[in-house]
Amino acid sequence: ARPRVGYFYTGKTGSQLLTEKVKKLTVQDYQSIPVVVNESSSVYDAICTMFLEDVGTLFVVNKTASLIGVLSRKDLLRASIGKQDLETMPVSIIMTRMPNITVCEKDDLVIEVANKLIEKQIDALPVIKKDADNNLEVIGRVTKTNMTKVLVDLSHDQLL
Amino acid sequence: ARPRVGYFYTGKTGSQLLTEKVKKLTVQDYQSIPVVVNESSSVYDAICTMFLEDVGTLFVVNKTASLIGVLSRKDLLRASIGKQDLETMPVSIIMTRMPNITVCEKDDLVIEVANKLIEKQIDALPVIKKDADNNLEVIGRVTKTNMTKVLVDLSHDQLL
């Protein structure tokens, strides 16, 4: 038999491989760092954190660092035009709560996340990891910005 | 000579054509409807419009309906935690003004827009059309949501 060395023609072009690559990308390839606030934080503090960290979505955790809520820029804007005092109002009053939060895991496909973002009309998903005590540790954040980045990398033939 | 009828094998697969198609998509294939407010509107009215229309970016126009500014959710959130009266403050005080606005036209490539959104760290671009008097008519809006939609359509092999 001939030795199996050298390059073999697979019948696939660079462009084709690229599209297949897009469909295989996982969350961990494109996720961002999550920004979390404690459930006892005030709405005012959450707004400050959002500006300081320059993110559009904050994740709310309890004392055991388990995910219990999500705060969007829209939630904070709605609260800020109300009559209440933002410095005393806890974020837990205005956040979206579990089980109404859409989450994903690091091995999920990026295109599944894209689908969820469009279907649920949300800006970001927390990337979570369940521990032995059923705590939901927040290990990442996937946003429409990350999805736009995939498209940019695709156009530059620079997919991870 | 043989008649040139029937299908010809181009050597390209569906997947390859798809990637080429992504690179040829133009803004008009994926743009959304723009939401505009008048330069004399109050910040409070702009916030209400943003919630009613459920958009993340508003475009500000002058009396001749020409684009003069952009308002993001972040601009409105920043204003809303200030001490001023939102009902009397005009949007022109807090908006991003021309020439600091990144715009695009309907025949621009979607991937060029994706690049601009990432580079400039913005959520949306107005799609504009210059008329004979140099007025900038706002005819559309392209956002990171539209970019995410491209990725979803790509994954479903359903690109326009």
Interface residues (C-beta under 8 A of the other chain):
Chain A: K12 T13 S15 Q16 L18 T19 E20 V22 K23 Y44 I47 M50 F51 G56 R73 K74 L76 L77 R78 S80 I81 L86 V110 I111 A114 N115 L117 I118 T143 K144 T145 M147 T148 K149 V150 L151 V152 L154 S155
Chain B: K12 T13 S15 Q16 L18 T19 E20 V22 K23 Y44 I47 M50 F51 G56 R73 K74 L76 L77 R78 S80 I81 L86 V110 I111 A114 N115 L117 I118 D123 T143 K144 T145 M147 T148 K149 V150 L151 V152 L154 S155
